[in-house]
Amino acid sequence: MAGMAQDTGVLDDDQRAGEARAALVDKLLADGRITTSAVEAAFRAVPRHLFAPEVSLEAAYADHIVRTKQDERGTVLSSVSAPWLQARMLESSRLGPGMRCLEVGSGGYNAALMAELVGPAGEVTTVDIDSEVTERASRCLAAAGYDQVRVVLADAEDGLPASAGYDVILVTAQAWDIPPAWTGQLVDGGRLVVPLRLRGLNRTVTFESRGEWLESTSVLYSGFVAMRGAGAHGKPTLPLDGERIGLVFDDDPPESADQLAGVLGTPRVDVDTGVDFPKMVSFETLQLWLATMFDGYCHLTFGERKKSISSRRLSAWVTRR
């Protein structure tokens, strides 16, 4: 009787996991995150909860990230990305049977989805700079039955030339720039899906290789853990009010805070742009335009947690000065 009760419990867990997975996929379809039958089949096949053993079944199949490693300050170093974002990135990658692909940043789950998409004739390699992350990914992939995925411990700044050329390179960490090795290891017509930090704005861009050029085919608002290793990029902060308020620059910061002396005490200035935004229209493209058109674009941080907002007014002020 004890064995029967145990078997029933396992069956119940499997059934609950299957139902939770089906509900998640149905939601991703209804929200337009999944748009192809291939990506739908991959999401229905891969048991996400086996890649998120740190959390409950409900949390594993929620449409949110699962944090898997943090530093002593609480900064997330590794996570399983939100399903909606993984679905969008996989759709834009257009992975198909027999393709060779590289994932930069290992969580395990996304690599398993990629393995489903490329099938037995394809190749999936996932690389991460952190040994704890790669060991965890290997354990989870083995537990879920995806031993064919190759897990590599390395700094991916130089890609992985041993298994190039890749039909797809999919990056799951925030990059400040695109290393030449990534584009050099793509086949002609191959795709690079990479979260880029564009002057403080986080966007995932899909590029297609066109000989010596990359052509962007989609841009997606997103957020990822910061790149570590050789590709890491500091964000200089210029204090305006001690530790409470500061300006964060991705590039070309002013030489000293003296250039901004007294800026917080100046009268407020409102300027009507004459631009009207209809309801439910995103500001994403406006932010990108401001960031790429004006020198001195920066972000304002304030408060104990250093919350960040786009500093469009201060950006213009810095530029004029």
Number of C-alpha atoms within 10 A of each C-alpha: 6 7 8 9 10 11 12 12 12 12 12 12 13 13 12 14 20 16 13 21 24 16 15 19 25 15 15 21 17 11 11 13 21 25 15 13 10 19 24 20 14 18 27 18 15 20 23 25 22 19 25 23 13 13 14 11 18 13 15 25 25 17 17 14 18 21 16 18 14 12 9 6 6 8 12 15 18 24 22 22 21 15 24 21 21 19 26 18 25 20 17 19 21 15 23 18 16 15 19 24 27 28 25 25 27 29 29 31 26 25 26 27 26 30 28 23 24 19 16 12 10 19 20 26 22 29 24 26 19 18 12 13 21 22 18 16 23 22 16 23 23 15 13 18 13 20 14 15 21 15 21 20 16 18 19 24 19 15 22 21 12 7 14 16 20 25 25 27 28 25 25 28 23 24 24 21 14 14 15 11 14 23 24 18 22 23 18 17 15 21 28 28 24 24 30 23 20 16 20 21 18 20 22 25 20 22 24 23 19 13 12 8 11 16 14 14 12 14 19 16 13 15 18 22 17 21 23 19 14 11 17 14 17 10 14 15 19 21 17 20 13 8 13 13 20 21 24 22 20 20 16 11 19 16 8 10 16 10 11 16 11 11 13 12 7 7 7 7 6 7 6 6 6 6 6 7 9 7 6 6 7 10 9 14 11 9 14 16 10 16 20 12 10 14 16 25 28 28 23 22 23 17 11 9 8 13 11 16 13 19 17 18 14 19 20 16 14 19 12 9 8
